[in-house]
Amino acid sequence: MAVTLDVRVIPRAARSGLAGTRDGVLLVRLTAPPVEGAANAALIEVLSKVLHVPKRALTIVSGQRSRLKRVRVEGVTEDAVRAACRLSD
């Protein structure tokens, strides 16, 4: 079982964490700059903590060099992700 999330990152924020949703896309603030994969690594770390899954369960499927990314989460259900991120339809 796996879930794919659409995520929009906001690099160089004051602190890292979830920032809600916009147009069905999860917003994640990151303190890391968007250079040399730092923001991608920070995104994996934030989502790992929020979703209570190991970092190896998360994969950036597309958007490695973009603010808009698709992240695949292994070992969770869509309901668990919604509960952890407090997402609504």
Backbone bond lengths (Angstrom), bond angles and torsions (degrees), N, CA, C in turn:
res aa  C-N    CA-C-N  psi(-1)  N-CA   C-N-CA  omega(-1)  CA-C   N-CA-C  phi
1 M - - - 1.447 - - 1.513 109.03 -
2 A 1.319 115.82 137.94 1.460 121.75 -178.22 1.521 109.28 -152.67
3 V 1.314 114.83 156.93 1.463 122.15 179.46 1.524 107.33 -130.29
4 T 1.324 117.11 141.15 1.459 121.50 174.89 1.524 108.61 -110.76
5 L 1.329 115.21 126.56 1.464 121.65 -177.98 1.519 110.52 -108.50
6 D 1.323 116.50 141.33 1.465 121.40 168.11 1.522 105.77 -92.48
7 V 1.330 115.85 125.24 1.461 121.51 -174.67 1.517 109.27 -129.42
8 R 1.319 116.16 137.95 1.467 121.74 172.40 1.515 106.88 -115.01
9 V 1.323 116.57 121.27 1.455 120.13 -178.75 1.519 110.86 -95.96
10 I 1.321 114.36 147.77 1.455 122.25 176.50 1.535 105.64 -121.10
11 P 1.350 116.98 94.08 1.465 119.75 -176.76 1.526 112.04 -74.16
12 R 1.328 114.65 163.88 1.467 122.87 178.38 1.524 113.07 58.73
13 A 1.317 117.02 34.31 1.465 121.32 177.19 1.535 108.72 -80.08
14 A 1.319 116.02 166.73 1.460 120.77 179.77 1.529 111.62 -66.01
15 R 1.346 116.40 -34.45 1.468 120.33 176.28 1.519 109.32 -150.40
16 S 1.311 115.35 156.52 1.466 120.98 -178.19 1.520 110.95 -88.43
17 G 1.336 115.70 146.08 1.453 121.05 176.23 1.506 111.30 155.33
18 L 1.325 115.41 176.64 1.461 120.88 178.33 1.519 109.89 -72.64
19 A 1.325 115.61 144.81 1.457 121.16 -179.03 1.523 111.65 -124.78
20 G 1.341 117.29 19.65 1.464 120.79 178.80 1.508 112.07 96.94
21 T 1.331 115.12 -155.44 1.461 120.81 179.66 1.518 109.39 -132.60
22 R 1.319 114.89 157.65 1.460 121.58 174.57 1.515 106.99 -146.82
23 D 1.322 116.60 120.89 1.467 122.25 -179.97 1.525 111.97 54.30
24 G 1.332 117.21 39.97 1.451 121.88 177.63 1.514 115.29 77.37
25 V 1.326 116.95 9.30 1.458 122.14 -179.31 1.523 108.70 -112.04
26 L 1.329 116.76 132.70 1.454 122.28 179.09 1.522 109.09 -73.79
27 L 1.337 117.47 127.19 1.462 122.30 177.30 1.523 109.04 -95.83
28 V 1.333 115.46 130.60 1.462 120.44 179.26 1.521 108.57 -129.52
29 R 1.326 115.95 122.55 1.461 121.58 176.44 1.520 108.33 -88.08
30 L 1.339 115.51 138.32 1.456 121.29 -179.23 1.528 109.83 -131.74
31 T 1.317 116.72 136.94 1.471 119.70 176.91 1.526 110.66 -76.20
32 A 1.311 117.53 -21.38 1.466 122.42 -176.82 1.530 111.34 -70.91
33 P 1.327 116.27 146.90 1.464 120.00 174.58 1.532 109.87 -80.07
34 P 1.325 117.27 158.62 1.468 120.08 -179.11 1.528 112.58 -84.02
35 V 1.329 116.75 54.41 1.460 120.92 -179.77 1.520 110.73 -127.78
36 E 1.322 115.31 140.56 1.457 123.20 174.35 1.525 113.90 50.22
37 G 1.329 116.95 35.70 1.456 121.20 175.65 1.518 115.50 78.32
38 A 1.319 117.63 5.61 1.475 120.60 -178.21 1.523 111.62 -63.18
39 A 1.326 117.18 -42.31 1.466 120.32 -179.53 1.534 110.34 -68.50
40 N 1.321 118.00 -37.52 1.464 120.63 178.18 1.525 110.57 -63.87
41 A 1.324 117.05 -43.60 1.468 120.87 178.68 1.526 110.45 -63.75
42 A 1.326 116.88 -40.77 1.467 120.89 178.65 1.526 110.64 -65.92
43 L 1.327 117.37 -38.45 1.464 121.48 178.11 1.526 110.37 -61.67
44 I 1.321 117.19 -45.90 1.464 121.33 178.82 1.524 109.87 -60.44
45 E 1.322 117.29 -41.78 1.468 120.70 -179.74 1.530 111.75 -65.07
46 V 1.324 117.65 -45.42 1.470 121.60 179.88 1.528 110.30 -62.47
47 L 1.323 117.17 -49.20 1.467 119.93 -179.02 1.529 111.57 -64.58
48 S 1.316 116.91 -35.31 1.457 120.85 177.68 1.530 110.87 -60.35
49 K 1.315 116.15 -44.52 1.472 120.34 179.63 1.527 111.70 -67.99
50 V 1.322 116.87 -44.68 1.463 121.21 -177.13 1.531 111.48 -65.85
51 L 1.320 116.64 -41.34 1.460 121.26 -175.61 1.526 113.24 -90.41
52 H 1.323 117.09 -5.74 1.471 122.39 179.71 1.525 111.79 57.85
53 V 1.331 114.79 47.41 1.459 121.04 175.86 1.528 107.74 -128.47
54 P 1.337 117.69 156.26 1.470 118.88 176.65 1.528 110.63 -68.94
55 K 1.311 116.06 154.47 1.467 120.63 -179.21 1.526 112.03 -57.24
56 R 1.325 116.78 -33.03 1.473 120.07 -178.39 1.532 112.34 -67.32
57 A 1.342 117.71 -13.81 1.459 121.42 178.83 1.530 111.92 -82.91
58 L 1.326 117.16 -6.40 1.463 122.19 -177.72 1.526 110.50 -110.09
59 T 1.335 115.16 135.54 1.461 121.11 178.49 1.517 108.60 -137.47
60 I 1.331 116.71 131.27 1.463 120.34 173.15 1.523 106.38 -82.48
61 V 1.343 115.38 109.85 1.459 122.15 -174.92 1.529 111.16 -79.13
62 S 1.333 116.21 -40.13 1.469 119.74 178.32 1.522 109.03 -150.61
63 G 1.320 114.92 157.53 1.457 120.54 177.66 1.511 114.13 89.62
64 Q 1.327 118.24 27.17 1.456 120.42 -178.99 1.534 112.67 -55.61
65 R 1.316 117.73 -30.70 1.466 121.47 -178.87 1.531 112.58 -112.78
66 S 1.314 115.81 20.68 1.456 121.24 -177.08 1.525 110.22 -125.65
67 R 1.305 116.61 161.19 1.469 119.94 174.78 1.524 111.07 -76.29
68 L 1.320 116.68 -26.32 1.458 121.63 178.31 1.525 108.05 -95.69
69 K 1.329 116.11 119.90 1.460 121.56 -174.13 1.519 110.48 -129.24
70 R 1.318 115.56 158.73 1.469 122.56 170.50 1.516 105.75 -116.27
71 V 1.333 115.44 124.87 1.459 121.21 -177.47 1.518 109.06 -119.94
72 R 1.323 115.57 128.69 1.469 121.75 178.55 1.523 107.89 -97.19
73 V 1.334 115.08 131.16 1.464 121.72 -179.81 1.523 107.78 -117.11
74 E 1.313 116.52 117.24 1.465 122.58 180.00 1.522 110.04 -89.16
75 G 1.326 116.10 144.97 1.453 121.13 171.44 1.518 116.18 83.00
76 V 1.330 117.58 15.81 1.465 120.79 177.51 1.519 109.45 -134.92
77 T 1.324 115.29 159.81 1.456 120.13 175.43 1.521 109.30 -98.62
78 E 1.318 115.57 164.05 1.461 119.87 178.54 1.528 110.62 -62.32
79 D 1.328 116.88 -37.71 1.468 120.79 178.81 1.527 111.18 -63.16
80 A 1.322 116.89 -39.67 1.467 120.66 179.04 1.524 110.88 -65.46
81 V 1.329 116.21 -39.17 1.468 120.20 178.39 1.529 110.07 -66.33
82 R 1.325 116.47 -44.60 1.466 120.12 179.04 1.525 111.20 -60.75
83 A 1.328 116.40 -41.93 1.460 120.07 179.11 1.522 111.48 -65.25
84 A 1.308 116.74 -42.47 1.464 121.13 -178.21 1.529 110.97 -68.33
85 C 1.309 116.72 -36.82 1.471 120.81 -177.53 1.526 112.20 -96.59
86 R 1.317 116.57 -4.24 1.470 122.45 -177.87 1.515 111.53 56.03
87 L 1.335 115.23 46.61 1.459 120.99 179.55 1.524 110.03 -88.96
88 S 1.293 115.86 151.38 1.461 120.22 174.91 1.512 108.64 -127.78
89 D 1.317 116.24 161.08 1.473 120.66 -179.47 1.502 112.06 -69.24
